[in-house]
Amino acid sequence: MADIQTKPGCPFCSATAEKGFNIVWEDEEYTAFKDRSPASAQHILLIPKTHIDSIKSLHQTDVARAEKMAEIGHSILDKLEVSQDKRRMGFVIPPFNTVNHLHLHVQELPYTSWLKSLMYRVAPGTGGNDKDFSWFVEVEQAVKILKKGQDVSVFAC
């Protein structure tokens, strides 16, 4: 079993069915559960069992982790029969996230309201950047940024 490190008081470090989480997928290193306040028909959060504060905590050495999370997210959406063109997966960037534990939003589009869609707005990169100013980064954008040795932030990167 993986060496799991948790943070006292972190609600996601104790994400279990016994604690009221609707678990949809789990292995030794990751857990996926339904979002308690979904922005779309299918809205799942995928977390590492080891506590990591956020996407801002990841670096070039964490590319494989981000890629693995994307792979798991796609597998979950495959099982839910969500078509490729209706998928959105990404991370909310602090200080705009609600829980300080790395979590990948695995979603089926469309969003339930235009207001919820604002939270997950994708800002494609321009001028050599992989993303522009936004508080959400798609998982593929995050992987590209990390591979270049850059940190993911709200600002263009």
mmCIF file of the C-alpha atoms, coordinates in Angstrom:
data_MODEL
# 
_entry.id   MODEL 
# 
loop_
_atom_site.group_PDB 
_atom_site.id 
_atom_site.type_symbol 
_atom_site.label_atom_id 
_atom_site.label_alt_id 
_atom_site.label_comp_id 
_atom_site.label_asym_id 
_atom_site.label_entity_id 
_atom_site.label_seq_id 
_atom_site.pdbx_PDB_ins_code 
_atom_site.Cartn_x 
_atom_site.Cartn_y 
_atom_site.Cartn_z 
_atom_site.occupancy 
_atom_site.B_iso_or_equiv 
_atom_site.pdbx_formal_charge 
_atom_site.auth_seq_id 
_atom_site.auth_comp_id 
_atom_site.auth_asym_id 
_atom_site.auth_atom_id 
_atom_site.pdbx_PDB_model_num 
ATOM 1   C CA . MET A 1 1   ? 0.000   0.000  0.000   1.00 0.00 ? 1   MET A CA 1 
ATOM 2   C CA . ALA A 1 2   ? 1.169   3.568  -0.736  1.00 0.00 ? 2   ALA A CA 1 
ATOM 3   C CA . ASP A 1 3   ? 2.596   5.729  2.059   1.00 0.00 ? 3   ASP A CA 1 
ATOM 4   C CA . ILE A 1 4   ? -0.426  7.959  2.759   1.00 0.00 ? 4   ILE A CA 1 
ATOM 5   C CA . GLN A 1 5   ? 0.194   11.281 4.488   1.00 0.00 ? 5   GLN A CA 1 
ATOM 6   C CA . THR A 1 6   ? -2.795  13.233 5.739   1.00 0.00 ? 6   THR A CA 1 
ATOM 7   C CA . LYS A 1 7   ? -3.299  16.697 7.201   1.00 0.00 ? 7   LYS A CA 1 
ATOM 8   C CA . PRO A 1 8   ? -5.330  17.069 10.391  1.00 0.00 ? 8   PRO A CA 1 
ATOM 9   C CA . GLY A 1 9   ? -8.543  18.975 9.785   1.00 0.00 ? 9   GLY A CA 1 
ATOM 10  C CA . CYS A 1 10  ? -8.537  18.502 6.008   1.00 0.00 ? 10  CYS A CA 1 
ATOM 11  C CA . PRO A 1 11  ? -12.000 17.252 5.019   1.00 0.00 ? 11  PRO A CA 1 
ATOM 12  C CA . PHE A 1 12  ? -10.687 15.473 1.910   1.00 0.00 ? 12  PHE A CA 1 
ATOM 13  C CA . CYS A 1 13  ? -7.997  13.571 3.835   1.00 0.00 ? 13  CYS A CA 1 
ATOM 14  C CA . SER A 1 14  ? -10.834 11.624 5.453   1.00 0.00 ? 14  SER A CA 1 
ATOM 15  C CA . ALA A 1 15  ? -12.968 11.151 2.321   1.00 0.00 ? 15  ALA A CA 1 
ATOM 16  C CA . THR A 1 16  ? -14.773 7.885  2.989   1.00 0.00 ? 16  THR A CA 1 
ATOM 17  C CA . ALA A 1 17  ? -18.314 6.615  2.573   1.00 0.00 ? 17  ALA A CA 1 
ATOM 18  C CA . GLU A 1 18  ? -18.527 6.457  6.377   1.00 0.00 ? 18  GLU A CA 1 
ATOM 19  C CA . LYS A 1 19  ? -17.867 10.218 6.477   1.00 0.00 ? 19  LYS A CA 1 
ATOM 20  C CA . GLY A 1 20  ? -20.684 10.899 4.002   1.00 0.00 ? 20  GLY A CA 1 
ATOM 21  C CA . PHE A 1 21  ? -18.735 10.993 0.732   1.00 0.00 ? 21  PHE A CA 1 
ATOM 22  C CA . ASN A 1 22  ? -20.405 9.383  -2.286  1.00 0.00 ? 22  ASN A CA 1 
ATOM 23  C CA . ILE A 1 23  ? -17.386 7.382  -3.491  1.00 0.00 ? 23  ILE A CA 1 
ATOM 24  C CA . VAL A 1 24  ? -17.554 6.400  -7.169  1.00 0.00 ? 24  VAL A CA 1 
ATOM 25  C CA . TRP A 1 25  ? -14.005 5.092  -7.669  1.00 0.00 ? 25  TRP A CA 1 
ATOM 26  C CA . GLU A 1 26  ? -11.019 4.254  -5.459  1.00 0.00 ? 26  GLU A CA 1 
ATOM 27  C CA . ASP A 1 27  ? -7.620  2.594  -5.469  1.00 0.00 ? 27  ASP A CA 1 
ATOM 28  C CA . GLU A 1 28  ? -4.640  2.674  -3.100  1.00 0.00 ? 28  GLU A CA 1 
ATOM 29  C CA . GLU A 1 29  ? -3.561  6.193  -4.105  1.00 0.00 ? 29  GLU A CA 1 
ATOM 30  C CA . TYR A 1 30  ? -6.685  8.046  -5.288  1.00 0.00 ? 30  TYR A CA 1 
ATOM 31  C CA . THR A 1 31  ? -10.350 8.487  -4.384  1.00 0.00 ? 31  THR A CA 1 
ATOM 32  C CA . ALA A 1 32  ? -13.138 9.912  -6.548  1.00 0.00 ? 32  ALA A CA 1 
ATOM 33  C CA . PHE A 1 33  ? -16.473 11.080 -5.181  1.00 0.00 ? 33  PHE A CA 1 
ATOM 34  C CA . LYS A 1 34  ? -19.488 13.062 -6.321  1.00 0.00 ? 34  LYS A CA 1 
ATOM 35  C CA . ASP A 1 35  ? -19.269 16.804 -5.700  1.00 0.00 ? 35  ASP A CA 1 
ATOM 36  C CA . ARG A 1 36  ? -21.731 17.878 -2.988  1.00 0.00 ? 36  ARG A CA 1 
ATOM 37  C CA . SER A 1 37  ? -22.583 21.018 -4.950  1.00 0.00 ? 37  SER A CA 1 
ATOM 38  C CA . PRO A 1 38  ? -22.409 19.838 -8.572  1.00 0.00 ? 38  PRO A CA 1 
ATOM 39  C CA . ALA A 1 39  ? -22.021 22.332 -11.404 1.00 0.00 ? 39  ALA A CA 1 
ATOM 40  C CA . SER A 1 40  ? -23.128 19.775 -14.003 1.00 0.00 ? 40  SER A CA 1 
ATOM 41  C CA . ALA A 1 41  ? -25.022 16.491 -14.319 1.00 0.00 ? 41  ALA A CA 1 
ATOM 42  C CA . GLN A 1 42  ? -21.800 14.555 -13.706 1.00 0.00 ? 42  GLN A CA 1 
ATOM 43  C CA . HIS A 1 43  ? -19.396 16.387 -11.386 1.00 0.00 ? 43  HIS A CA 1 
ATOM 44  C CA . ILE A 1 44  ? -16.840 14.254 -9.607  1.00 0.00 ? 44  ILE A CA 1 
ATOM 45  C CA . LEU A 1 45  ? -13.815 15.236 -7.556  1.00 0.00 ? 45  LEU A CA 1 
ATOM 46  C CA . LEU A 1 46  ? -10.692 13.088 -7.851  1.00 0.00 ? 46  LEU A CA 1 
ATOM 47  C CA . ILE A 1 47  ? -8.169  13.448 -5.039  1.00 0.00 ? 47  ILE A CA 1 
ATOM 48  C CA . PRO A 1 48  ? -4.858  11.886 -4.091  1.00 0.00 ? 48  PRO A CA 1 
ATOM 49  C CA . LYS A 1 49  ? -5.063  10.142 -0.716  1.00 0.00 ? 49  LYS A CA 1 
ATOM 50  C CA . THR A 1 50  ? -1.782  11.799 0.238   1.00 0.00 ? 50  THR A CA 1 
ATOM 51  C CA . HIS A 1 51  ? -2.402  15.405 1.234   1.00 0.00 ? 51  HIS A CA 1 
ATOM 52  C CA . ILE A 1 52  ? -1.203  17.944 -1.337  1.00 0.00 ? 52  ILE A CA 1 
ATOM 53  C CA . ASP A 1 53  ? -2.448  21.496 -0.827  1.00 0.00 ? 53  ASP A CA 1 
ATOM 54  C CA . SER A 1 54  ? -3.322  22.435 -4.418  1.00 0.00 ? 54  SER A CA 1 
ATOM 55  C CA . ILE A 1 55  ? -2.276  22.584 -8.060  1.00 0.00 ? 55  ILE A CA 1 
ATOM 56  C CA . LYS A 1 56  ? 0.094   25.385 -7.025  1.00 0.00 ? 56  LYS A CA 1 
ATOM 57  C CA . SER A 1 57  ? 2.009   22.781 -4.976  1.00 0.00 ? 57  SER A CA 1 
ATOM 58  C CA . LEU A 1 58  ? 2.853   20.696 -8.045  1.00 0.00 ? 58  LEU A CA 1 
ATOM 59  C CA . HIS A 1 59  ? 6.117   21.026 -9.962  1.00 0.00 ? 59  HIS A CA 1 
ATOM 60  C CA . GLN A 1 60  ? 7.863   19.403 -12.906 1.00 0.00 ? 60  GLN A CA 1 
ATOM 61  C CA . THR A 1 61  ? 8.505   16.279 -10.823 1.00 0.00 ? 61  THR A CA 1 
ATOM 62  C CA . ASP A 1 62  ? 4.720   15.879 -10.453 1.00 0.00 ? 62  ASP A CA 1 
ATOM 63  C CA . VAL A 1 63  ? 3.870   15.588 -14.162 1.00 0.00 ? 63  VAL A CA 1 
ATOM 64  C CA . ALA A 1 64  ? 3.206   11.848 -13.826 1.00 0.00 ? 64  ALA A CA 1 
ATOM 65  C CA . ARG A 1 65  ? 0.750   12.524 -10.979 1.00 0.00 ? 65  ARG A CA 1 
ATOM 66  C CA . ALA A 1 66  ? -1.229  15.031 -13.083 1.00 0.00 ? 66  ALA A CA 1 
ATOM 67  C CA . GLU A 1 67  ? -1.193  12.645 -16.056 1.00 0.00 ? 67  GLU A CA 1 
ATOM 68  C CA . LYS A 1 68  ? -2.384  9.762  -13.850 1.00 0.00 ? 68  LYS A CA 1 
ATOM 69  C CA . MET A 1 69  ? -5.222  11.915 -12.497 1.00 0.00 ? 69  MET A CA 1 
ATOM 70  C CA . ALA A 1 70  ? -6.256  12.756 -16.083 1.00 0.00 ? 70  ALA A CA 1 
ATOM 71  C CA . GLU A 1 71  ? -6.179  9.059  -17.013 1.00 0.00 ? 71  GLU A CA 1 
ATOM 72  C CA . ILE A 1 72  ? -8.378  8.150  -14.046 1.00 0.00 ? 72  ILE A CA 1 
ATOM 73  C CA . GLY A 1 73  ? -10.745 11.022 -14.804 1.00 0.00 ? 73  GLY A CA 1 
ATOM 74  C CA . HIS A 1 74  ? -11.168 9.880  -18.402 1.00 0.00 ? 74  HIS A CA 1 
ATOM 75  C CA . SER A 1 75  ? -11.744 6.308  -17.210 1.00 0.00 ? 75  SER A CA 1 
ATOM 76  C CA . ILE A 1 76  ? -14.509 7.489  -14.877 1.00 0.00 ? 76  ILE A CA 1 
ATOM 77  C CA . LEU A 1 77  ? -16.140 9.514  -17.670 1.00 0.00 ? 77  LEU A CA 1 
ATOM 78  C CA . ASP A 1 78  ? -15.813 6.524  -20.017 1.00 0.00 ? 78  ASP A CA 1 
ATOM 79  C CA . LYS A 1 79  ? -17.764 4.373  -17.537 1.00 0.00 ? 79  LYS A CA 1 
ATOM 80  C CA . LEU A 1 80  ? -20.395 7.121  -17.314 1.00 0.00 ? 80  LEU A CA 1 
ATOM 81  C CA . GLU A 1 81  ? -20.552 7.117  -21.150 1.00 0.00 ? 81  GLU A CA 1 
ATOM 82  C CA . VAL A 1 82  ? -19.715 10.818 -21.399 1.00 0.00 ? 82  VAL A CA 1 
ATOM 83  C CA . SER A 1 83  ? -18.643 11.696 -24.945 1.00 0.00 ? 83  SER A CA 1 
ATOM 84  C CA . GLN A 1 84  ? -15.227 13.321 -25.496 1.00 0.00 ? 84  GLN A CA 1 
ATOM 85  C CA . ASP A 1 85  ? -16.760 16.639 -26.585 1.00 0.00 ? 85  ASP A CA 1 
ATOM 86  C CA . LYS A 1 86  ? -18.769 16.920 -23.334 1.00 0.00 ? 86  LYS A CA 1 
ATOM 87  C CA . ARG A 1 87  ? -15.811 16.531 -20.939 1.00 0.00 ? 87  ARG A CA 1 
ATOM 88  C CA . ARG A 1 88  ? -14.055 19.123 -18.836 1.00 0.00 ? 88  ARG A CA 1 
ATOM 89  C CA . MET A 1 89  ? -11.362 18.246 -16.320 1.00 0.00 ? 89  MET A CA 1 
ATOM 90  C CA . GLY A 1 90  ? -9.243  20.675 -14.404 1.00 0.00 ? 90  GLY A CA 1 
ATOM 91  C CA . PHE A 1 91  ? -8.163  22.317 -11.183 1.00 0.00 ? 91  PHE A CA 1 
ATOM 92  C CA . VAL A 1 92  ? -9.380  25.499 -9.508  1.00 0.00 ? 92  VAL A CA 1 
ATOM 93  C CA . ILE A 1 93  ? -6.338  27.602 -8.602  1.00 0.00 ? 93  ILE A CA 1 
ATOM 94  C CA . PRO A 1 94  ? -5.979  29.120 -5.109  1.00 0.00 ? 94  PRO A CA 1 
ATOM 95  C CA . PRO A 1 95  ? -7.132  31.394 -3.671  1.00 0.00 ? 95  PRO A CA 1 
ATOM 96  C CA . PHE A 1 96  ? -10.331 30.523 -5.570  1.00 0.00 ? 96  PHE A CA 1 
ATOM 97  C CA . ASN A 1 97  ? -10.558 26.877 -4.482  1.00 0.00 ? 97  ASN A CA 1 
ATOM 98  C CA . THR A 1 98  ? -12.851 25.851 -1.630  1.00 0.00 ? 98  THR A CA 1 
ATOM 99  C CA . VAL A 1 99  ? -10.788 23.032 -0.064  1.00 0.00 ? 99  VAL A CA 1 
ATOM 100 C CA . ASN A 1 100 ? -7.013  23.100 0.288   1.00 0.00 ? 100 ASN A CA 1 
ATOM 101 C CA . HIS A 1 101 ? -6.432  19.564 -0.930  1.00 0.00 ? 101 HIS A CA 1 
ATOM 102 C CA . LEU A 1 102 ? -5.532  18.899 -4.563  1.00 0.00 ? 102 LEU A CA 1 
ATOM 103 C CA . HIS A 1 103 ? -8.679  17.869 -6.436  1.00 0.00 ? 103 HIS A CA 1 
ATOM 104 C CA . LEU A 1 104 ? -9.401  17.396 -10.099 1.00 0.00 ? 104 LEU A CA 1 
ATOM 105 C CA . HIS A 1 105 ? -12.888 18.408 -11.227 1.00 0.00 ? 105 HIS A CA 1 
ATOM 106 C CA . VAL A 1 106 ? -14.153 15.679 -13.577 1.00 0.00 ? 106 VAL A CA 1 
ATOM 107 C CA . GLN A 1 107 ? -17.242 17.024 -15.310 1.00 0.00 ? 107 GLN A CA 1 
ATOM 108 C CA . GLU A 1 108 ? -19.781 16.433 -18.030 1.00 0.00 ? 108 GLU A CA 1 
ATOM 109 C CA . LEU A 1 109 ? -20.850 19.570 -19.892 1.00 0.00 ? 109 LEU A CA 1 
ATOM 110 C CA . PRO A 1 110 ? -23.065 21.569 -19.995 1.00 0.00 ? 110 PRO A CA 1 
ATOM 111 C CA . TYR A 1 111 ? -23.091 23.355 -16.661 1.00 0.00 ? 111 TYR A CA 1 
ATOM 112 C CA . THR A 1 112 ? -26.342 23.704 -14.770 1.00 0.00 ? 112 THR A CA 1 
ATOM 113 C CA . SER A 1 113 ? -26.168 27.524 -14.885 1.00 0.00 ? 113 SER A CA 1 
ATOM 114 C CA . TRP A 1 114 ? -24.140 30.263 -16.533 1.00 0.00 ? 114 TRP A CA 1 
ATOM 115 C CA . LEU A 1 115 ? -23.008 31.370 -13.052 1.00 0.00 ? 115 LEU A CA 1 
ATOM 116 C CA . LYS A 1 116 ? -21.496 27.946 -12.322 1.00 0.00 ? 116 LYS A CA 1 
ATOM 117 C CA . SER A 1 117 ? -19.853 27.930 -15.746 1.00 0.00 ? 117 SER A CA 1 
ATOM 118 C CA . LEU A 1 118 ? -17.881 31.059 -14.781 1.00 0.00 ? 118 LEU A CA 1 
ATOM 119 C CA . MET A 1 119 ? -16.036 29.119 -12.090 1.00 0.00 ? 119 MET A CA 1 
ATOM 120 C CA . TYR A 1 120 ? -14.685 26.698 -14.688 1.00 0.00 ? 120 TYR A CA 1 
ATOM 121 C CA . ARG A 1 121 ? -13.917 29.126 -17.510 1.00 0.00 ? 121 ARG A CA 1 
ATOM 122 C CA . VAL A 1 122 ? -11.005 27.969 -19.651 1.00 0.00 ? 122 VAL A CA 1 
ATOM 123 C CA . ALA A 1 123 ? -8.513  30.616 -20.762 1.00 0.00 ? 123 ALA A CA 1 
ATOM 124 C CA . PRO A 1 124 ? -6.467  29.309 -23.707 1.00 0.00 ? 124 PRO A CA 1 
ATOM 125 C CA . GLY A 1 125 ? -2.901  30.521 -23.813 1.00 0.00 ? 125 GLY A CA 1 
ATOM 126 C CA . THR A 1 126 ? -1.618  33.265 -26.080 1.00 0.00 ? 126 THR A CA 1 
ATOM 127 C CA . GLY A 1 127 ? 1.815   34.693 -26.745 1.00 0.00 ? 127 GLY A CA 1 
ATOM 128 C CA . GLY A 1 128 ? 3.664   31.492 -25.890 1.00 0.00 ? 128 GLY A CA 1 
ATOM 129 C CA . ASN A 1 129 ? 1.669   30.801 -22.725 1.00 0.00 ? 129 ASN A CA 1 
ATOM 130 C CA . ASP A 1 130 ? -0.311  27.610 -22.194 1.00 0.00 ? 130 ASP A CA 1 
ATOM 131 C CA . LYS A 1 131 ? -3.053  29.487 -20.309 1.00 0.00 ? 131 LYS A CA 1 
ATOM 132 C CA . ASP A 1 132 ? -4.021  33.093 -19.773 1.00 0.00 ? 132 ASP A CA 1 
ATOM 133 C CA . PHE A 1 133 ? -5.460  34.762 -16.664 1.00 0.00 ? 133 PHE A CA 1 
ATOM 134 C CA . SER A 1 134 ? -8.035  32.455 -15.045 1.00 0.00 ? 134 SER A CA 1 
ATOM 135 C CA . TRP A 1 135 ? -8.693  30.661 -11.786 1.00 0.00 ? 135 TRP A CA 1 
ATOM 136 C CA . PHE A 1 136 ? -9.249  27.329 -13.548 1.00 0.00 ? 136 PHE A CA 1 
ATOM 137 C CA . VAL A 1 137 ? -6.702  25.279 -15.470 1.00 0.00 ? 137 VAL A CA 1 
ATOM 138 C CA . GLU A 1 138 ? -7.618  22.281 -17.592 1.00 0.00 ? 138 GLU A CA 1 
ATOM 139 C CA . VAL A 1 139 ? -5.602  19.207 -16.716 1.00 0.00 ? 139 VAL A CA 1 
ATOM 140 C CA . GLU A 1 140 ? -3.932  19.166 -20.161 1.00 0.00 ? 140 GLU A CA 1 
ATOM 141 C CA . GLN A 1 141 ? -2.866  22.805 -19.710 1.00 0.00 ? 141 GLN A CA 1 
ATOM 142 C CA . ALA A 1 142 ? -1.486  21.986 -16.257 1.00 0.00 ? 142 ALA A CA 1 
ATOM 143 C CA . VAL A 1 143 ? 0.565   19.081 -17.635 1.00 0.00 ? 143 VAL A CA 1 
ATOM 144 C CA . LYS A 1 144 ? 2.086   21.292 -20.365 1.00 0.00 ? 144 LYS A CA 1 
ATOM 145 C CA . ILE A 1 145 ? 2.952   24.013 -17.850 1.00 0.00 ? 145 ILE A CA 1 
ATOM 146 C CA . LEU A 1 146 ? 4.516   21.553 -15.400 1.00 0.00 ? 146 LEU A CA 1 
ATOM 147 C CA . LYS A 1 147 ? 6.503   19.822 -18.163 1.00 0.00 ? 147 LYS A CA 1 
ATOM 148 C CA . LYS A 1 148 ? 8.099   23.189 -18.995 1.00 0.00 ? 148 LYS A CA 1 
ATOM 149 C CA . GLY A 1 149 ? 9.228   23.503 -15.368 1.00 0.00 ? 149 GLY A CA 1 
ATOM 150 C CA . GLN A 1 150 ? 6.794   26.318 -14.649 1.00 0.00 ? 150 GLN A CA 1 
ATOM 151 C CA . ASP A 1 151 ? 4.336   26.613 -11.792 1.00 0.00 ? 151 ASP A CA 1 
ATOM 152 C CA . VAL A 1 152 ? 0.592   26.816 -12.377 1.00 0.00 ? 152 VAL A CA 1 
ATOM 153 C CA . SER A 1 153 ? -0.903  30.124 -11.275 1.00 0.00 ? 153 SER A CA 1 
ATOM 154 C CA . VAL A 1 154 ? -3.910  32.358 -11.825 1.00 0.00 ? 154 VAL A CA 1 
ATOM 155 C CA . PHE A 1 155 ? -1.798  34.555 -14.104 1.00 0.00 ? 155 PHE A CA 1 
ATOM 156 C CA . ALA A 1 156 ? -0.717  33.641 -17.629 1.00 0.00 ? 156 ALA A CA 1 
ATOM 157 C CA . CYS A 1 157 ? 1.750   30.761 -17.658 1.00 0.00 ? 157 CYS A CA 1 
# 
